[in-house]
Amino acid sequence: MFAVIKTGGKQYRVSGDDELQLERLDCEPGAKIEFPEVLMVSECDNVKVGTPTVAGAKVVGEVVEQCRAPKVIAFKKRRRKNSRRKKGHRQHLTKVRITEIVAA
């Protein structure tokens, strides 16, 4: 059984016991979190596609930890001008373990 959920402006295909790294969610590690925006649910041959969401379906997960992604470097250089700029960025992430998928 799997589902497609929408969170943080992105869509994720999830199934039971999957671990996802989502954009930062404001909750503590160990907290339960529900994703009510379920776009599709599939149970073997039975597929439900929402318009835009499946009514009554939800995905429940548990927050594992708050972490940060690896650093991304943005380096710009203008040759022969002695001009360069180096800027780094680390995205804040939330690691979530999917515990159950509830179909309508």
C-alpha positions, 0 to 999 in steps of 0.5 A: 500500500502506498500514497502520494502526499503533498507537503511544503509545496512538493509531492512525495510517494510514501508507504509504511515505515518509509523515512522522509526528509521534508522541509522544516515542520514546526514540531518536536522529535517524537511528535505524531504528525498528520498529512491530510492532503493525500492526492492518491492512495493505492491498495494492490489493484484498488487505486483512488485518485483525488480531485484534488485530494482523496476525501477521508484519507490521511497519512500519519507519521512520527517526527524522528529528528530536526536536521540540516541538509549538506552545505550547498556552495554558490561560487561566482567568479569573474575571470581576470577581474579579481572578483569572486563571491562564495556563499553557502546555504544549509536547508533545515529539514525534518526527518519523518517516519511514516507509521500508517496510511488511512484510506477513506 
